[in-house]
Amino acid sequence: LLNRSSDLPMTKEHYISFVVYCTGERFESVKLYPESSIEVRFFSRGHGTLYWYCNHHGLFKKRI
């Protein structure tokens, strides 16, 4: 299980909209909402890429 969280304050004006975990054969996505916590869990299926979208700063990615 892959757990990820962040301390970014989620306000109505600035928030993470979604988080996606992609591997070579699958992807899982979690929709997030303003004023909620940023805490997601994915089944660990080897190496992959974590993507997240901020409504102010755009799309980010991190290889894990």
N, C-alpha and C positions, 0 to 999 in steps of 0.2 A: 504494500500500500504506500502510495506517495502522498505525503501531506505537505501542503504549502499554505502559508499565511503571510500577512503583511500588516504593518502598523499604519498604513496610509489611511488618514481619516476619510471615510466615504460620506461625502455631503451631496446634496442635490445638484450642486454646481460642478463637482469634481469627483469622479468615481471610476472604478474599473467596471466595464460593461460585461465582459466575459473572459473566461480562461479556457484554453484548449491544450490538451496534451496529445501530441502526435508521435506515433512510432512508424516503423516501416509498413505495418499492416493494418493499423487501426488509429482512430482518434476518438477522444472523449471530450465533451464540452460541458461547461457549467456556466449558466447565465447568472450574473450578479446584479443586485439592485442598489440604488442609492440608499444611504443610511443603514446598510447592513455590514456585517464584518466580511473581510476578505479571507475566507478559509475554504479550501477545496481539497478533496481527496480523490485520487485516481488509483486504479490498480496499476502497480508497477509491472511493465512488460518489457523491460530492458531499456536500452538507451532510446532517447527520443528528444523532442523539442517541445518546450512549454511556451505558448503564446498567450499574451494578455493584451486587452485593448482598453486604453484610458481615453475618456471622452475629451480630454484637453491635450494630451501629448501623443496620441496615436497608438500604433501597434508596436509591441515589444516582443522579443523572443529570447529564449535561453536554452542552450543545449544541456541536457541532463542525462 
